[in-house]
Amino acid sequence: MTAALTAGALLFSLAGCGGSDSAAPDSSAVEAAPGVKAAEETIAQISSAMPTSIGITEPVEGTIPASKHLVYITLNVPAATENIQFLKEAAKELDWTVDMISGGLSPEEFKAAFAQAVRQQPDAVVTAGIDAEFVHDELVQLNKAEIPVVFLGEAPAEFALANIYGLDPQEQSGRYNANWVVADSKGRANIVYYDFSAVKTVLQVGIGFKEVIDENCPGCTLEFKDVNGADIGTSLPGQVVSHLRSNPDTDYIVVAFSDLAIGVPGALADAGITPDKVKIVGANPGPGSRVNIAAANYEQAAISFPKQENMWRMLDVLARHWAGSSVAPAVDAPYPYFLFTTDNTKVWGGPAEEEWPIVADYRDQYATLWGLS
């Protein structure tokens, strides 16, 4: 079975044979709603205040070398490509440089991007959102050249110096989003979930989401749909409108990451489907999504992705590696989470339309770890 088919099979297992995980609940199941109170408690914990720690507490032991050149390979979506600025900021602190290679949105483009990195022979590769199974041959070549690779995602230990924000954190993100839907709907949500099975870590968000709905929301219905990368921001908004017209009871649209919602609010408005009829929930929201959340413009909640903090964490891994110390303090440390909602804008770390970190002083915390403060 090919890698692409494997990802598709996972998506099929999420959706179930009929495309929906549960029929409309009977009244007794709805009244019980056993997971609502637990969901409300969970949401209160992650939405009342911005986190204050990057999670890593052990300083780097040894001397961090200067003049290293890195290549960043990423999915070609705004939420991933924007991270180059944060990598450059961290690299500058260490007297390193970093360039970006777009990985596109298909396995063929993934391979081409990694082949380009092999030709360039950088000191290290950092990559986000691209599954190792699609670039196996190129990883073998990087390994033979002793070029370390840090994955924002999951890769076999034989090819990855470290995996950052892999399957478990992504699953946790999905669980947080599901808890918000359960709490907001009081256990009575009819959900359509738009997934992106081309990326295993993104698929894991949906797995976590489904776990919570299955366990704690007998009064919810859930249907999964897969998204083709070429449809993001183009035909996908129309597909969402078509689904809602065919399924008027749907009141929650959940997307595996917020870029999947590009163009959807406008399409819903044009179709006469108002924000009081359906709510959008996402993950890793950029300024555009946060503006919509703040205004309750269809988008009303999204779990954070600590983009600045994680980009610096990837370089922290390399700093420890090249200094001759263990990378475990960076790999094993917990991650900060925050749930953006229409109701908690007063505790956000900055204006909705601007870019700002989850942990306000993350730079200072890393500088201390690196002996630069």
C-alpha positions as CSV (number, residue, x, y, z in Angstrom):
1,M,0.0,0.0,0.0
2,T,1.4,3.4,-0.9
3,A,1.9,6.2,1.7
4,A,-0.8,8.3,0.1
5,L,-3.2,5.4,0.3
6,T,-2.2,4.8,3.9
7,A,-3.1,8.3,4.9
8,G,-6.4,8.0,3.0
9,A,-7.2,4.8,4.8
10,L,-6.7,6.6,8.1
11,L,-9.1,9.3,7.1
12,F,-11.6,6.7,6.0
13,S,-11.4,5.0,9.4
14,L,-12.1,8.4,11.0
15,A,-15.2,9.0,8.9
16,G,-16.7,5.5,9.2
17,C,-18.3,3.6,6.3
18,G,-21.2,6.0,6.0
19,G,-19.2,9.2,6.3
20,S,-20.9,10.1,9.6
21,D,-19.9,8.7,13.0
22,S,-23.3,8.8,14.7
23,A,-27.0,9.2,13.9
24,A,-29.1,11.9,15.4
25,P,-29.2,11.2,19.2
26,D,-32.3,10.4,21.1
27,S,-33.5,12.9,23.7
28,S,-32.2,10.9,26.7
29,A,-28.6,10.9,25.3
30,V,-28.8,14.6,24.7
31,E,-30.1,15.4,28.2
32,A,-27.3,13.3,29.7
33,A,-24.5,15.1,27.9
34,P,-21.9,13.6,30.3
35,G,-18.9,15.4,28.7
36,V,-20.2,19.0,28.8
37,K,-19.0,19.8,32.3
38,A,-15.6,18.2,31.7
39,A,-15.3,20.1,28.5
40,E,-16.1,23.4,30.1
41,E,-13.5,22.8,32.8
42,T,-10.9,22.0,30.2
43,I,-11.6,25.1,28.1
44,A,-11.5,27.3,31.2
45,Q,-7.9,26.0,31.9
46,I,-6.6,26.8,28.4
47,S,-8.4,30.0,27.6
48,S,-8.3,32.2,30.7
49,A,-4.7,33.5,30.3
50,M,-1.8,33.4,27.9
51,P,0.9,30.8,28.8
52,T,4.1,32.2,30.3
53,S,6.7,29.4,29.8
54,I,8.3,28.0,26.6
55,G,8.5,24.7,28.5
56,I,12.3,24.3,28.3
57,T,14.2,25.0,31.6
58,E,17.7,23.4,31.2
59,P,20.4,25.7,29.7
60,V,22.6,24.4,26.8
61,E,25.8,22.9,28.1
62,G,28.9,23.6,26.1
63,T,29.8,26.2,23.4
64,I,27.3,26.8,20.6
65,P,29.3,27.2,17.3
66,A,28.6,30.2,15.0
67,S,28.4,30.4,11.2
68,K,26.0,27.6,10.6
69,H,23.8,27.6,7.5
70,L,20.3,26.0,7.7
71,V,17.6,25.2,5.1
72,Y,13.9,25.3,6.1
73,I,11.6,23.1,4.0
74,T,7.9,23.5,4.6
75,L,4.4,23.1,3.2
76,N,3.3,25.9,0.9
77,V,0.6,27.3,3.1
78,P,0.7,30.7,4.9
79,A,0.7,29.1,8.4
80,A,3.9,27.3,7.5
81,T,5.8,29.6,5.2
82,E,5.5,32.6,7.6
83,N,7.7,30.7,10.1
84,I,10.8,31.5,8.1
85,Q,10.8,35.0,9.7
86,F,10.9,33.4,13.2
87,L,13.7,31.0,12.2
88,K,15.7,33.9,10.8
89,E,15.3,35.8,14.0
90,A,16.5,32.9,16.1
91,A,19.3,32.2,13.7
92,K,20.5,35.8,13.9
93,E,20.8,35.4,17.7
94,L,23.2,32.5,17.2
95,D,25.1,34.0,14.3
96,W,23.6,31.4,11.9
97,T,21.7,31.9,8.6
98,V,18.6,30.1,7.3
99,D,17.0,30.0,3.8
100,M,13.6,28.5,2.9
101,I,12.7,26.0,0.2
102,S,8.9,25.7,-0.5
103,G,7.9,22.0,-0.2
104,G,4.6,22.6,-2.1
105,L,1.5,20.6,-1.3
106,S,2.0,17.2,-3.0
107,P,4.4,14.2,-2.5
108,E,6.1,15.0,-5.8
109,E,6.8,18.6,-4.6
110,F,8.0,17.3,-1.2
111,K,10.6,15.1,-2.9
112,A,11.8,17.9,-5.2
113,A,12.3,20.3,-2.3
114,F,14.3,17.7,-0.3
115,A,16.3,16.9,-3.4
116,Q,17.2,20.6,-3.7
117,A,18.4,20.5,0.0
118,V,20.6,17.5,-0.7
119,R,22.2,19.4,-3.6
120,Q,22.8,22.5,-1.4
121,Q,24.4,20.5,1.4
122,P,23.5,22.9,4.3
123,D,24.8,22.3,7.8
124,A,21.3,21.2,8.8
125,V,17.7,20.9,7.6
126,V,14.6,21.9,9.6
127,T,11.2,21.0,8.1
128,A,7.6,21.5,8.9
129,G,4.5,19.4,8.0
130,I,6.2,17.0,5.5
131,D,5.9,13.3,6.2
132,A,9.2,11.4,6.2
133,E,7.7,8.6,4.2
134,F,7.4,10.8,1.2
135,V,11.1,11.8,1.1
136,H,12.8,8.6,2.3
137,D,15.4,8.5,-0.4
138,E,16.4,12.1,0.2
139,L,16.6,11.5,3.9
140,V,19.0,8.6,3.3
141,Q,21.2,10.9,1.3
142,L,21.1,13.6,4.0
143,N,21.9,11.0,6.6
144,K,24.9,9.7,4.6
145,A,26.2,13.3,4.4
146,E,25.8,13.7,8.2
147,I,23.4,16.6,7.8
148,P,21.1,16.6,10.8
149,V,17.3,17.0,10.2
150,V,14.9,18.4,12.8
151,F,11.2,17.7,12.0
152,L,8.3,19.7,13.1
153,G,6.3,16.5,12.9
154,E,7.2,12.8,13.0
155,A,10.1,10.9,11.4
156,P,12.0,7.7,12.2
157,A,14.9,8.2,14.7
158,E,17.4,7.0,12.0
159,F,16.6,10.1,10.0
160,A,15.6,12.7,12.5
161,L,17.9,14.4,15.0
162,A,14.6,15.3,16.8
163,N,10.9,15.4,16.3
164,I,9.3,18.6,17.5
165,Y,5.5,19.0,18.0
166,G,4.8,15.6,16.5
167,L,1.7,13.3,16.7
168,D,0.9,13.6,20.4
169,P,0.8,17.5,20.6
170,Q,-1.2,17.6,17.4
171,E,-3.7,15.1,18.8
172,Q,-4.0,17.2,21.9
173,S,-4.8,20.2,19.8
174,G,-7.7,18.3,18.2
175,R,-8.9,17.3,21.7
176,Y,-8.9,20.9,22.8
177,N,-10.9,22.0,19.8
178,A,-13.4,19.2,20.3
179,N,-13.9,20.2,24.0
180,W,-14.7,23.7,22.9
181,V,-17.4,22.4,20.5
182,V,-18.8,20.2,23.2
183,A,-18.9,23.0,25.7
184,D,-20.2,25.6,23.3
185,S,-23.0,23.4,21.9
186,K,-23.9,21.9,25.3
187,G,-23.3,18.5,23.7
188,R,-25.6,19.0,20.7
189,A,-23.3,19.8,17.8
190,N,-23.7,18.7,14.2
191,I,-20.2,18.9,12.9
192,V,-18.5,18.7,9.5
193,Y,-14.7,18.3,9.8
194,Y,-12.4,19.2,7.0
195,D,-9.2,17.3,7.1
196,F,-5.9,17.3,5.2
197,S,-4.8,13.7,5.0
198,A,-1.7,14.4,2.9
199,V,0.1,15.3,6.1
200,K,0.1,12.7,8.9
201,T,0.6,15.2,11.7
202,V,-2.4,17.3,10.5
203,L,-4.4,14.0,10.3
204,Q,-3.6,13.5,13.9
205,V,-5.5,16.6,14.9
206,G,-8.7,15.0,13.5
207,I,-7.9,11.8,15.4
208,G,-7.8,13.7,18.7
209,F,-11.0,15.6,17.8
210,K,-12.9,12.4,17.1
211,E,-11.7,10.8,20.3
212,V,-13.3,13.5,22.4
213,I,-16.6,13.6,20.4
214,D,-16.9,9.8,20.6
215,E,-16.1,9.7,24.3
216,N,-18.0,12.7,25.6
217,C,-20.6,13.9,23.2
218,P,-23.4,11.3,22.5
219,G,-25.5,14.2,21.4
220,C,-23.1,15.2,18.6
221,T,-22.9,14.0,15.0
222,L,-19.6,14.2,13.1
223,E,-18.7,13.8,9.4
224,F,-15.2,14.0,7.9
225,K,-14.2,15.3,4.5
226,D,-10.7,15.3,3.1
227,V,-9.3,18.4,1.4
228,N,-7.1,18.5,-1.7
229,G,-4.3,21.0,-1.3
230,A,-5.1,22.7,-4.6
231,D,-8.6,23.5,-3.3
232,I,-7.5,25.6,-0.3
233,G,-8.7,29.1,-0.8
234,T,-10.1,28.3,-4.3
235,S,-12.9,25.7,-4.7
236,L,-13.1,24.7,-1.0
237,P,-15.3,27.6,0.1
238,G,-17.8,26.6,-2.5
239,Q,-17.6,23.0,-1.4
240,V,-18.4,24.1,2.2
241,V,-21.4,26.0,1.0
242,S,-22.7,23.1,-1.0
243,H,-22.4,20.8,2.0
244,L,-24.3,23.2,4.2
245,R,-27.1,23.5,1.7
246,S,-27.4,19.7,1.5
247,N,-27.0,19.4,5.3
248,P,-28.8,22.4,6.8
249,D,-28.6,21.0,10.3
250,T,-24.8,21.3,10.3
251,D,-23.9,24.1,12.8
252,Y,-20.1,23.6,13.3
253,I,-17.4,23.6,10.6
254,V,-14.1,22.4,12.0
255,V,-10.9,22.7,10.0
256,A,-7.7,20.8,10.7
257,F,-5.8,24.1,10.4
258,S,-7.2,27.6,10.0
259,D,-5.8,28.2,6.5
260,L,-8.4,25.7,5.3
261,A,-11.0,28.3,6.2
262,I,-9.5,30.9,3.8
263,G,-12.4,32.3,1.8
264,V,-15.1,30.3,3.7
265,P,-16.6,33.2,5.7
266,G,-17.1,35.3,2.5
267,A,-18.6,32.4,0.7
268,L,-21.0,31.7,3.5
269,A,-22.1,35.3,3.6
270,D,-22.6,35.4,-0.2
271,A,-24.7,32.3,0.1
272,G,-26.9,33.9,2.8
273,I,-25.7,31.5,5.5
274,T,-25.4,33.8,8.6
275,P,-22.9,33.5,11.5
276,D,-25.8,32.6,13.9
277,K,-26.3,29.4,11.8
278,V,-22.8,28.0,11.7
279,K,-19.5,28.4,13.6
280,I,-16.0,27.7,12.3
281,V,-13.3,26.2,14.6
282,G,-9.7,26.0,13.5
283,A,-6.1,25.6,14.6
284,N,-2.9,27.7,14.2
285,P,-4.8,30.9,13.4
286,G,-3.0,33.7,11.7
287,P,-4.0,37.4,12.0
288,G,-6.8,36.9,9.4
289,S,-8.5,34.2,11.4
290,R,-8.0,36.0,14.7
291,V,-9.7,39.1,13.2
292,N,-12.6,36.9,12.3
293,I,-12.7,35.3,15.8
294,A,-12.6,38.6,17.5
295,A,-15.5,39.8,15.4
296,A,-17.4,36.5,15.7
297,N,-17.3,36.5,11.9
298,Y,-18.1,32.7,11.5
299,E,-14.7,31.8,13.0
300,Q,-15.2,31.7,16.8
301,A,-12.4,29.5,18.2
302,A,-9.0,28.1,17.3
303,I,-6.4,26.3,19.3
304,S,-3.0,27.9,19.1
305,F,0.2,26.6,17.5
306,P,3.2,28.1,19.3
307,K,4.9,29.1,16.0
308,Q,7.5,31.5,17.3
309,E,8.4,29.4,20.3
310,N,8.6,26.1,18.2
311,M,10.8,27.7,15.5
312,W,13.2,28.7,18.2
313,R,12.9,25.3,19.8
314,M,14.0,23.7,16.6
315,L,17.2,25.8,16.6
316,D,17.6,25.1,20.3
317,V,17.8,21.4,19.4
318,L,20.6,22.1,16.9
319,A,22.4,24.3,19.4
320,R,22.4,21.5,21.9
321,H,23.5,19.0,19.3
322,W,26.4,21.1,18.0
323,A,27.4,22.1,21.5
324,G,27.8,18.4,22.3
325,S,25.0,18.2,24.9
326,S,21.8,16.2,25.0
327,V,18.8,17.4,23.0
328,A,16.4,15.8,25.4
329,P,15.6,19.0,27.3
330,A,14.2,20.6,24.1
331,V,12.5,17.4,22.8
332,D,10.8,16.3,26.0
333,A,9.6,19.7,27.4
334,P,5.9,20.4,27.4
335,Y,4.4,22.9,24.9
336,P,2.4,26.0,25.6
337,Y,-1.3,25.9,24.5
338,F,-3.9,28.6,24.3
339,L,-7.4,28.6,22.9
340,F,-8.4,31.8,21.1
341,T,-12.2,32.4,21.3
342,T,-14.6,35.2,20.6
343,D,-15.1,35.5,24.4
344,N,-11.5,35.8,25.6
345,T,-10.1,38.6,23.4
346,K,-9.3,40.7,26.4
347,V,-6.5,38.3,27.5
348,W,-4.9,38.0,24.0
349,G,-1.2,38.9,23.7
350,G,-1.8,41.6,21.2
351,P,-4.2,43.1,18.6
352,A,-6.0,40.5,16.5
353,E,-4.6,41.9,13.2
354,E,-1.0,41.7,14.3
355,E,1.4,38.8,14.7
356,W,2.6,38.1,18.3
357,P,3.8,35.0,20.3
358,I,1.9,32.8,22.6
359,V,4.6,33.3,25.3
360,A,5.4,37.0,25.4
361,D,9.1,36.8,26.5
362,Y,10.0,33.6,24.6
363,R,13.1,35.4,23.1
364,D,14.5,36.2,26.6
365,Q,13.8,32.7,27.8
366,Y,15.8,31.2,24.9
367,A,18.5,33.8,25.2
368,T,19.0,32.6,28.8
369,L,19.1,29.0,27.7
370,W,21.8,29.9,25.1
371,G,23.9,31.9,27.5
372,L,23.2,35.2,25.6
373,S,21.3,37.1,28.2
